[in-house]
C-alpha cells in the first residue's frame, strides 16, 4: 500500500454494557485516502488528542456535544482504551442517541484526530390516543410526560406504559391493555407519530369479601370500615364505589387495623389475605384476622414537661386509668385535634415541640404509658414571604396577616391568616399554602405564602321579558379598586380603572326604556384610611317606574270577556288574527313611583368577645315620589325614610364561596326617629282611606329587628379532604315594629316566598326566600304585608368542582318559614315546609348562580292546594 492508514471504529455499548470495536477499512469522501486501522491484538498506544469533530447532528452546537463525551483537545488517551469506551457510555446514558461511533481520522507524530458520529433519536411530531375519553386523555397528557417536539426513548415509552397502566388500575380497569407504538412521519424527517392504544376491558369489581378470625367486630361492621373496597349488588353499597383498586385495598386493610386499635386491640393483625378472580369482571377478597387481646390504660406519666403540669396535660389528653387503650384517640388528642396538646404548645411559640407516647410496661391487659415531651425553645418568625400575588398591593395582603416578623410562632394565627387571605376573593382558597420552614438551630421560622391569583371582578348582563317588554340589566363590580390612584393614571391602572387597594366599586343599571329605569353606584373600603380595619361604604341609587293607563286594563278586560264569549259560541275570538296588545300605546307618564336614596356606613372590627366580631352603623335616606301608584298602600305624595341601622355581626367561615367550617350571624336594629311622639298629630283620627294614608306617611317611622345565623359543619376532615361534604344550618327571624299603633309603616315590610330575587323593584320591602313557594305568595307588599317572619333551614352540600376558575356544588335541603301581618301573631311553630335539591355555580366574572327544584308541602292562605313543585333560579350569594 502507498499510504499506511489505520482505522478505528468503537462500537456502541449494548444493553448489557459491552463495547465493540470495528476495524473495517474506509475511504474518505473523495475516495482517495484510507484511514488507519487499530490493531486490538497489539499493544495499546498513547496519543494526544489534536482535534475533535462531531458528525450527524445539526440542531446542537458542537461544543455542547463534545462536552458530553468527557474528551478534550490536548488530553492524552490510550488507543484502544477506556477513555473512548467511557465517552460512548456517557452518550448512551443521556438516551438521546440511537447510534454512537468514535473514529480516528488521522494519527501523526503521537497525535490523533477524532470524529464523533452520532445518530439522534427521532422527535415526537404527533401523539394519538385511542380508546380513551377526552377527560382521560387530558389526565394522561399531564402524567406520562410525552410532549410534542421532545425526543422519544425506550425508557420514555416504558415509563408511559407503566403510568398509563397505573392510571387505569386506579379507576378499576385492572385488565387494561396498553400498546405504545411509533411510526415514521413521512412529512417530517427524523420525527415519529406515537400511537397510544388502550383497551380498558371491563372494570374489575368486588364480588364477595370473606373475613375469618373476627370476634370483637362482626363481618358486616368490618365491611363498613372498608371505605373503598365494597361488594357489588348490596343495597347498602348503592352509592359506594365497588371497583377493586390495589392501593385502596391496602388502605382499607389498614383501616381495619386502625379500627381494632381504636377498640383496644393493639396486637390486631391481618395474618393472611388473598384476591382471586371470580370471573372476568369480579374478584373475591379473603382476609384472616388475628385480633389479639384487648388492652386497657393503667398509668400515664409525663416526662420532660416544664411549662404545663401533668394534671393539665392529662385533662387535655382525655384518657384516664381504666379506659380502653384507644390508639386513635391518643394520636388525635396529642397531635391532630383543634385543641390537641401539640397545638397548646405551638400556639405559644413552641414549634419544635414533640410528644412521644411510649409503652413502658404491659402487665396482663394493662398498659403503662410514658409521655416523653420535648418542649424545645420558642420559635420566632424570621421572614414572611408572599409569592404569586399579582393583583393587590403587597401591603394590602400583609395588613391582614397575623404572622409578622419578630412575633412568636402561633398556629392559630397562622390559620387565621389563611382565612383572611381566602376572604379577599382574589386568590384561589384551595391553593393557599402556608409553607412553614422551621430552623431549630437558631430558633426561628420562615413562613412562605404561596398564592394563586384568580379573577374576582364580576360583570352581569341579563335580559328578561315582563308585562311591558324586555328588561335589560348591566352590572359591573370591580373588587380591586383603588380610589387614591383615581387621579394618577399610569402603572396604577389595569384596564380602565386604578387597581390594587382591594376596594369595591359597583355600578349597575336596569331599564325597560319608558316603563322602568334603575341606576345605582356603591363604594366599599374594608380599611378606610389604610391604617386600621375600619370599613366605610357609600351608595346612591335612583329608580323610576311608570304605569300603563287605565285604558290598557279596560281594553284587556274587554278583550278577555269578548274572547271568552265568542270562543265558547263560535270557536274564535276578537283577536284571532293576531291576539296582541301593543303596550307602548298605553304608556301613562302621570302614573309613576320615583325613588332616590343615599347611605353611608362605618364599621369597626372589635376585639371582644373576639376579633371575628364587627360593629357597623349605617345612616340612610330614601325619598319616594308617588303619583296614582295603585300597587302600594301609599298612592300619591312624597314619603321620606331616614333611618339608622346598627349591626353586630360575626363571621368565622373559612371560605367565602364554599364554606366548610365556621359560622356567621348578624343582629341588627334599624330605627327611624319617632315622629308621632312629637309632631302633635292625633293619628287615631285618621281613617283607613287612601287620602289619609297618603298624608300619614310623609315621614316614615318604624323600628326593625333582625337576626340571621348560619353554621357550617364539615362531615369529613376538611383540612385533608378537599371535597368535603358540609351540613349548613340556618335560623333567622325579623320583626317590624311601630311607635304608634295608628301609624304602622307600609315600608320595610317582609315579602316572603320564592327565590328571594327582587325582580323590578322592592317597593321598599325586604324580600325573604322560601323555596317551594311562588315569589311573594306567603306575604307581599300590598295585599298581605309581612310585619314578622321566621325561616329555618338545613342544607347538605357536596362540592363537584373546586378550581381556580370555577366552583360547583350540589345541594339538598329542608326548609320552613312563615310571615305574619301582625307581630302579635308571630308563631315559630306555624311554618310552611318545603324540600328540594339544587346546584350552585360560581364563575369569577359572573358570580354565584344556580337553580333549585323544591316542593312546598303546605297550602297558602286562601288556597285549597299545596304549593307543590317549583323551580327557582338564583343569582348572587344569599346570607
Residue pairs with C-beta under 8 A, 6 or more apart in sequence:
1 34
3 33
3 34
4 36
5 25
5 33
5 34
5 35
5 36
5 37
6 35
6 36
6 37
6 38
6 39
6 104
6 107
7 23
7 24
7 25
7 26
7 34
7 35
7 36
7 37
7 38
7 103
7 104
8 21
8 23
8 35
8 36
8 37
8 38
8 79
8 80
8 84
8 102
8 103
8 104
9 21
9 22
9 23
9 24
9 101
9 103
10 19
10 20
10 21
10 22
10 80
10 84
10 85
10 88
10 101
10 102
10 103
11 19
11 20
11 21
11 22
11 101
12 19
12 20
12 88
12 92
12 99
12 100
12 101
13 19
13 85
13 88
13 89
13 92
14 20
19 85
19 88
21 38
21 40
21 80
23 37
23 38
23 39
23 40
25 34
25 35
25 37
26 34
26 35
27 33
27 34
27 35
28 35
35 103
35 104
35 105
35 106
36 104
36 106
36 107
38 79
38 80
38 104
40 80
44 78
44 79
44 80
44 81
45 78
45 79
46 76
46 77
46 78
46 79
46 110
47 76
47 77
47 79
47 107
47 110
47 111
47 112
48 74
48 75
48 76
48 110
48 111
48 112
49 71
49 72
49 73
49 74
49 75
49 76
49 77
49 111
49 112
49 114
50 73
50 111
50 112
50 113
51 73
51 113
51 114
52 66
52 69
52 71
52 72
52 73
52 114
52 115
52 116
53 62
53 105
53 113
53 114
53 115
53 116
54 62
54 65
54 66
54 115
54 116
54 118
55 115
55 116
55 117
55 118
56 117
56 118
56 119
56 120
57 65
57 118
57 120
59 120
65 116
65 118
66 72
66 116
68 90
68 91
68 94
69 87
69 90
69 91
69 102
69 116
70 83
70 86
70 87
70 90
71 77
71 83
71 87
71 114
75 83
77 83
77 84
77 112
79 104
79 112
84 102
87 102
87 116
88 100
88 102
91 97
91 100
91 118
92 100
95 121
95 151
95 153
95 154
95 155
95 156
96 120
96 121
96 151
96 153
97 118
97 119
97 120
97 121
98 119
98 120
98 121
99 117
99 118
99 119
100 116
100 117
100 118
100 119
101 116
101 117
102 114
102 115
102 116
102 117
103 114
103 115
103 117
104 112
104 113
104 114
104 115
105 113
105 114
105 115
106 112
106 113
107 113
120 151
120 190
121 151
121 152
121 153
122 151
122 152
122 182
122 184
122 190
122 191
122 192
123 149
123 150
123 151
123 152
123 190
123 191
123 192
124 146
124 147
124 148
124 149
124 150
124 151
124 152
124 191
124 192
124 193
124 194
125 148
125 185
125 187
125 188
125 191
125 192
125 193
126 148
126 185
126 193
126 194
127 141
127 146
127 148
127 193
127 194
127 196
128 193
128 194
128 195
128 196
129 137
129 140
129 196
129 198
130 195
130 196
130 197
130 198
131 197
131 198
131 199
131 200
132 140
132 198
132 200
136 167
139 167
140 163
140 164
140 167
140 196
143 163
143 167
144 159
144 160
144 163
144 164
145 156
145 159
145 160
146 152
146 156
146 160
146 194
146 196
152 182
152 192
152 194
157 180
157 182
160 180
160 196
161 178
161 180
164 176
164 178
164 196
164 198
165 176
165 178
168 174
168 176
168 178
168 198
168 200
169 176
169 245
169 246
170 245
170 247
171 203
171 243
171 245
172 203
172 204
172 205
172 241
172 243
172 244
172 245
173 200
173 201
173 202
173 203
173 204
174 204
174 244
174 245
174 246
175 201
175 202
175 204
175 280
176 198
176 199
176 200
176 201
177 198
177 199
177 201
178 196
178 197
178 198
178 199
179 195
179 196
179 197
180 194
180 195
180 196
180 197
181 194
181 195
181 197
182 192
182 193
182 194
182 195
183 192
183 193
183 195
184 191
184 192
184 193
185 191
185 192
185 193
202 280
202 281
203 243
203 281
204 243
204 244
204 281
204 282
204 283
205 232
205 242
205 243
205 244
205 281
205 282
205 283
206 229
206 230
206 231
206 232
206 242
206 243
206 244
206 282
206 283
206 284
206 285
207 231
207 232
207 278
207 279
207 282
207 283
207 284
208 231
208 278
208 284
208 285
209 223
209 226
209 229
209 231
209 284
209 285
209 286
209 287
210 284
210 285
210 286
210 287
211 219
211 222
211 223
211 287
211 288
211 289
212 286
212 287
212 288
212 289
213 271
213 288
213 289
213 290
213 291
214 222
214 289
214 291
215 291
216 260
216 263
216 265
216 291
216 294
217 225
217 259
217 260
217 263
222 256
222 259
222 289
223 230
223 231
224 236
225 252
225 255
225 256
225 259
226 252
226 255
226 256
227 240
227 248
227 251
227 252
227 255
228 240
228 241
228 245
228 248
228 249
228 251
228 252
229 244
229 248
229 249
229 252
229 285
230 237
230 240
230 241
230 242
231 237
231 242
232 242
232 282
241 248
244 275
244 283
244 285
249 275
249 285
253 270
253 273
253 287
256 268
256 270
256 287
256 289
257 268
257 269
257 270
258 327
258 328
260 268
260 289
260 291
261 268
261 326
261 327
261 328
262 326
262 327
262 328
262 329
263 294
263 324
263 326
264 294
264 295
264 296
264 324
264 325
264 326
265 291
265 292
265 293
265 294
265 295
266 292
266 295
266 325
266 327
266 367
267 290
267 291
267 292
267 293
268 289
268 290
268 291
268 292
269 289
269 290
269 292
270 287
270 288
270 289
270 290
271 288
271 289
271 290
272 286
272 287
272 288
273 285
273 286
273 287
273 288
274 285
274 286
275 283
275 284
275 285
275 286
276 283
276 284
276 286
277 283
277 284
278 284
293 365
294 324
294 365
295 324
295 325
295 362
295 365
295 366
295 367
296 322
296 323
296 324
296 325
296 365
296 366
296 367
297 319
297 320
297 321
297 322
297 323
297 324
297 325
297 366
297 367
297 369
298 321
298 322
298 361
298 363
298 366
298 367
298 368
299 321
299 361
299 368
299 369
300 314
300 317
300 319
300 320
300 321
300 368
300 369
300 371
301 310
301 368
301 369
301 370
301 371
302 310
302 313
302 314
302 370
302 371
302 373
303 370
303 371
303 372
303 373
304 372
304 373
304 374
304 375
305 313
305 371
305 373
305 375
306 375
307 345
307 348
307 350
307 375
308 344
313 341
313 371
314 320
316 333
316 339
316 340
316 341
316 344
317 330
317 333
317 334
317 341
317 371
318 329
318 333
319 326
319 329
319 330
319 333
325 367
330 357
332 340
333 340
333 341
334 340
334 341
334 342
334 355
334 357
334 371
335 341
335 342
335 355
337 343
341 355
342 353
342 355
343 411
343 412
345 353
345 375
346 353
346 409
346 410
346 411
347 410
347 411
347 412
348 378
348 408
348 410
349 378
349 379
349 380
349 408
349 409
349 410
350 375
350 376
350 377
350 378
350 379
351 376
351 378
351 379
351 409
351 436
351 438
351 445
352 374
352 376
352 377
352 379
352 438
352 440
353 373
353 374
353 375
353 376
354 373
354 374
354 376
355 371
355 372
355 373
355 374
356 371
356 372
356 374
357 369
357 370
357 371
357 372
358 369
358 370
358 371
358 372
359 367
359 368
359 369
360 368
360 369
360 370
361 367
361 368
362 368
376 440
377 443
378 408
378 409
378 443
379 408
379 409
379 438
379 443
379 444
379 445
380 406
380 407
380 408
380 409
380 443
380 444
380 445
381 403
381 404
381 405
381 406
381 407
381 408
381 409
381 444
381 445
381 446
381 447
382 405
382 439
382 444
382 445
382 446
383 405
383 446
383 447
384 398
384 401
384 403
384 404
384 405
384 446
384 447
384 448
384 449
385 446
385 447
385 448
385 449
386 394
386 397
386 398
386 449
386 451
387 448
387 449
387 450
387 451
388 427
388 450
388 451
388 452
388 453
389 397
389 427
389 451
389 453
390 453
391 426
391 427
391 453
391 456
391 480
391 499
391 500
392 424
392 426
392 480
392 500
392 501
392 502
393 500
393 501
396 500
396 501
396 502
396 527
397 421
397 424
397 449
399 527
399 530
399 533
400 417
400 420
400 421
400 423
400 424
401 417
401 420
401 421
401 449
402 410
402 413
402 414
402 416
402 417
402 420
403 409
403 410
403 413
403 414
403 417
403 434
403 447
407 413
409 445
414 434
414 436
414 447
417 434
417 449
418 432
418 434
418 654
419 652
419 653
419 654
421 427
421 432
421 449
421 451
422 429
422 432
422 654
422 655
422 656
423 656
424 456
424 502
425 456
425 479
425 656
425 657
426 453
426 454
426 456
426 479
426 480
426 502
427 451
427 452
427 453
427 454
428 451
428 452
428 453
428 454
428 803
428 804
429 654
429 655
429 656
429 657
430 722
430 802
430 803
430 804
431 450
431 451
431 452
431 804
432 449
432 450
432 451
432 452
433 449
433 450
434 447
434 448
434 449
435 447
435 448
435 449
435 450
436 445
436 446
436 447
437 445
437 446
437 447
437 448
438 444
438 445
439 445
439 446
452 804
454 804
454 805
454 844
455 805
455 844
455 845
456 479
456 480
456 844
457 476
457 477
457 478
457 479
457 480
457 844
457 845
458 475
458 476
458 477
458 479
458 844
458 845
458 846
458 847
459 475
459 476
459 477
459 845
459 846
460 473
460 474
460 475
460 477
460 508
460 846
460 847
460 875
461 472
461 473
461 474
461 475
462 472
462 473
462 875
463 470
463 471
463 472
463 473
464 470
464 471
465 471
466 512
466 760
467 583
468 512
468 515
468 516
468 548
468 583
469 512
469 513
469 515
469 583
470 512
471 510
471 511
471 512
471 516
471 760
472 510
472 511
472 512
473 508
473 509
473 510
473 511
474 508
474 509
474 510
475 506
475 507
475 508
475 509
476 506
476 507
476 508
477 504
477 505
477 506
477 847
478 497
478 499
478 504
478 505
478 506
479 502
479 504
480 499
480 500
480 501
480 502
480 503
481 497
481 498
481 499
481 501
481 503
481 504
481 505
481 523
482 492
482 498
482 499
482 500
482 501
482 503
483 498
483 501
483 503
483 523
483 525
484 498
484 501
485 492
485 493
485 498
485 500
485 501
486 497
486 498
488 498
489 498
492 498
492 499
492 500
493 499
494 500
497 505
501 525
502 526
502 527
503 523
503 524
503 525
503 526
504 522
504 523
504 524
504 525
505 521
505 522
505 523
506 520
506 521
506 522
506 523
507 520
507 521
508 518
508 519
508 520
508 521
509 517
509 518
509 519
509 520
510 516
510 517
510 518
510 519
511 517
511 518
514 546
514 584
514 587
515 545
515 546
515 548
515 587
516 543
516 544
516 545
516 546
516 760
516 761
517 543
517 544
517 545
518 541
518 542
518 543
518 544
518 761
519 541
519 542
519 543
520 539
520 540
520 541
520 542
521 539
521 540
521 541
522 537
522 538
522 539
522 540
523 537
523 538
523 539
524 535
524 536
524 537
525 535
525 536
525 537
526 533
526 535
527 533
527 534
527 535
528 534
528 535
528 536
528 602
533 604
533 605
534 602
534 603
534 604
534 605
535 601
535 602
535 603
535 604
535 605
535 614
535 616
536 600
536 601
536 602
536 603
537 599
537 600
537 601
537 618
538 598
538 599
538 600
538 601
539 598
539 599
540 597
540 598
540 599
541 595
541 596
541 597
542 594
542 595
542 596
542 597
543 594
543 595
543 761
544 592
544 593
544 594
544 595
545 592
545 593
545 594
545 760
545 761
546 587
546 588
546 589
546 591
546 592
547 588
547 591
547 592
547 628
547 629
547 630
547 631
548 583
548 586
548 587
548 588
548 591
549 586
549 587
549 588
549 591
550 588
551 586
552 581
552 583
552 586
555 581
555 586
556 581
559 574
559 575
559 581
562 573
562 574
563 573
563 574
563 575
563 579
564 573
566 572
566 573
566 574
567 573
573 579
590 627
590 628
591 627
591 628
591 629
591 630
592 625
592 626
592 627
592 629
593 624
593 625
593 626
593 627
593 629
593 631
593 632
593 761
593 763
594 624
594 625
594 626
595 622
595 623
595 624
595 625
595 761
595 764
596 622
596 623
597 620
597 621
597 622
597 623
598 620
598 621
599 618
599 619
599 620
599 621
600 618
600 619
600 620
601 616
601 617
601 618
601 619
602 616
602 617
602 618
603 614
603 615
603 616
603 617
604 614
604 615
604 616
605 611
605 613
605 614
606 613
606 614
606 615
612 650
612 651
612 652
613 648
613 649
613 650
614 648
614 649
614 650
614 651
615 646
615 647
615 648
615 649
616 645
616 646
616 647
616 649
617 644
617 645
617 646
617 647
618 644
618 645
618 647
619 643
619 644
619 645
620 641
620 642
620 643
620 644
620 645
621 640
621 641
621 642
621 643
622 640
622 641
622 764
623 638
623 639
623 640
623 641
624 634
624 638
624 639
624 640
624 641
624 747
624 764
625 638
626 632
626 634
626 635
626 636
626 637
626 638
626 639
627 636
628 635
628 636
629 635
629 636
631 763
631 781
631 782
632 746
632 763
632 781
632 782
633 693
633 746
633 782
633 785
634 693
634 694
634 697
634 746
635 690
635 693
635 694
636 690
636 694
637 694
637 695
637 698
638 698
639 697
639 698
639 699
639 700
639 747
640 698
640 699
640 700
641 672
641 700
641 747
641 748
641 764
642 672
642 673
642 699
643 670
643 671
643 672
644 670
644 671
644 672
645 668
645 669
645 670
646 668
646 669
646 670
646 671
647 666
647 667
647 668
647 669
648 666
648 667
648 668
649 664
649 665
649 666
649 667
650 663
650 664
650 665
651 662
651 663
651 664
652 662
652 663
652 664
653 659
653 661
653 662
653 663
653 664
653 712
654 660
654 661
654 662
654 718
657 807
657 842
657 848
657 877
658 726
658 797
658 799
658 802
658 807
658 809
658 842
659 712
659 726
659 728
660 712
660 714
660 718
660 724
660 726
661 712
661 713
661 714
661 718
662 711
662 712
663 709
663 710
663 711
663 712
664 709
664 710
664 879
665 707
665 708
665 709
665 710
666 706
666 707
666 708
666 709
666 879
667 706
667 707
668 704
668 705
668 706
668 707
669 703
669 704
669 705
670 702
670 703
670 704
670 705
670 706
670 748
671 702
671 703
671 704
672 699
672 700
672 701
672 702
672 703
673 699
673 701
674 701
674 739
674 740
675 699
675 701
676 683
676 701
676 739
676 740
676 742
676 743
677 739
677 740
679 699
683 696
683 740
683 742
683 743
684 742
686 692
686 693
686 695
686 696
686 742
693 746
696 743
697 743
697 745
697 746
697 747
700 745
700 747
700 748
701 738
701 739
701 740
701 743
701 745
702 736
702 737
702 738
702 739
702 744
702 745
702 747
702 748
703 736
703 737
703 738
703 739
704 734
704 735
704 736
704 737
704 748
705 734
705 735
705 737
706 732
706 733
706 734
706 735
707 731
707 732
707 733
707 734
708 730
708 731
708 732
708 879
709 730
709 731
709 732
710 728
710 729
710 730
710 879
711 728
711 729
712 726
712 727
712 728
713 726
713 727
713 728
713 729
714 724
714 725
714 726
715 724
715 725
715 726
715 727
716 724
716 725
717 724
718 724
718 726
722 799
722 802
723 798
723 799
723 802
724 799
725 796
725 797
725 798
725 799
726 796
726 797
726 798
727 794
727 795
727 796
727 797
728 793
728 794
728 795
728 796
728 797
729 793
729 794
729 795
730 791
730 792
730 793
730 794
730 795
731 791
731 792
732 790
732 791
733 788
733 789
733 790
733 791
733 828
734 750
734 766
734 768
734 788
734 789
734 790
735 787
735 788
735 823
735 826
736 745
736 748
736 749
736 750
736 786
736 787
736 788
736 823
737 787
737 823
738 744
738 745
744 787
746 764
746 781
746 785
747 764
747 765
748 764
748 765
748 766
749 765
749 766
749 779
749 781
749 785
749 786
749 787
750 765
750 766
750 768
750 779
750 785
750 786
750 787
750 788
750 789
750 819
751 762
751 765
751 766
751 767
751 768
751 776
751 779
751 780
751 781
751 785
751 786
752 767
752 768
752 769
752 770
752 776
752 778
752 779
752 786
752 789
752 791
752 817
752 818
752 819
753 768
753 769
753 770
753 773
753 774
753 775
753 776
753 777
753 778
753 779
754 769
754 770
754 771
754 773
754 774
754 775
754 776
754 777
754 870
754 872
755 769
755 771
755 775
755 852
755 872
755 873
755 874
756 767
756 768
756 769
756 874
756 878
757 767
757 775
757 873
757 874
757 875
758 767
759 775
762 781
763 781
763 782
764 781
765 781
765 785
767 775
767 776
768 786
768 789
768 791
768 817
768 819
769 791
769 872
769 878
770 778
770 791
770 815
770 817
770 832
770 834
771 813
771 815
771 834
771 836
771 852
771 854
771 870
771 872
772 815
772 832
772 833
772 834
772 835
772 836
772 854
772 855
772 856
772 857
772 867
772 870
773 832
773 834
773 856
773 860
773 867
773 870
774 867
774 870
777 860
777 867
778 786
778 817
778 818
778 819
778 832
778 860
779 785
779 786
779 789
779 819
779 820
779 821
784 821
784 861
785 821
786 819
786 820
786 821
787 820
787 821
787 822
787 823
788 819
788 820
788 822
788 823
788 825
788 826
789 817
789 818
789 819
789 820
790 817
790 818
790 826
790 828
790 831
791 815
791 816
791 817
792 815
792 816
792 817
792 831
793 813
793 814
793 815
793 816
794 813
794 814
794 815
795 811
795 812
795 813
795 814
796 811
796 812
796 813
797 809
797 810
797 811
798 809
798 810
798 811
799 807
799 808
799 809
800 808
800 809
800 810
800 839
801 807
801 808
805 843
805 844
806 841
806 842
806 843
807 840
807 841
807 842
808 839
808 840
808 841
808 842
809 839
809 840
810 837
810 838
810 839
811 837
811 838
811 839
811 840
812 835
812 836
812 837
812 838
813 835
813 836
813 837
813 838
813 852
813 854
814 833
814 834
814 835
815 833
815 834
815 835
815 836
815 854
816 831
816 832
816 833
816 834
817 831
817 832
818 827
818 830
818 831
818 832
820 826
820 827
831 858
832 856
832 857
832 858
832 860
832 867
833 856
833 857
833 858
834 854
834 855
834 856
834 857
834 867
835 854
835 855
835 857
836 852
836 853
836 854
836 855
837 852
837 853
838 850
838 851
838 852
838 853
838 854
838 872
838 874
839 850
839 851
840 848
840 849
840 850
840 874
841 848
841 849
841 850
842 848
842 849
843 849
847 875
847 876
847 877
848 874
848 875
848 876
848 877
849 873
849 874
849 875
849 876
850 873
850 874
851 871
851 872
851 873
851 874
852 871
852 872
852 874
853 869
853 870
853 871
853 872
854 869
854 870
854 872
855 867
855 868
855 869
855 870
856 866
856 867
856 868
856 870
857 866
857 867
858 866
858 867
859 865
859 866
859 867
860 867
